[in-house]
Amino acid sequence: MNVNKPRVVKDFEKLDVKIQEQVKLAYPDGFYQNLITYTDKEGRKVSALPFETEEKYYLIRMSKQTAILLIEEDDDYDDDGLLKEDIKLDLTDKYSENDVIDSTPEGLDS
């Protein structure tokens, strides 16, 4: 993470559709396996999905249950929780490699 980038903490539903689509492309195997935990400014433990663009570093607030539900209810993902190939191809065509920085935490395979 680049410490000079603005840090944005938001719920997935409140993100711009363009950012939501880029998150799906960065996490084609679902979200919950990639959640991190941090302590917020009120001292509470919060789980979030990290996502980085050229301009910003996002912490997308969600619990494991919310992460699973988001994928289950999203028609872009199949019954196994994987981003459908045609959707992945469409999003890959829509967003150049330069738009998204690999958000998968190091040491995790996606």
Protein Blocks (a to p, Z undefined) as FASTA:
>chain_A
ZZkbccddddfklpcfklmmmmmmmmmnojklmpccdddfkopacdddddddfkbccddd
ddfklmmmmmmmpmkbcfkopacfklmmmmmmmpcfklpccfbdghiaZZ
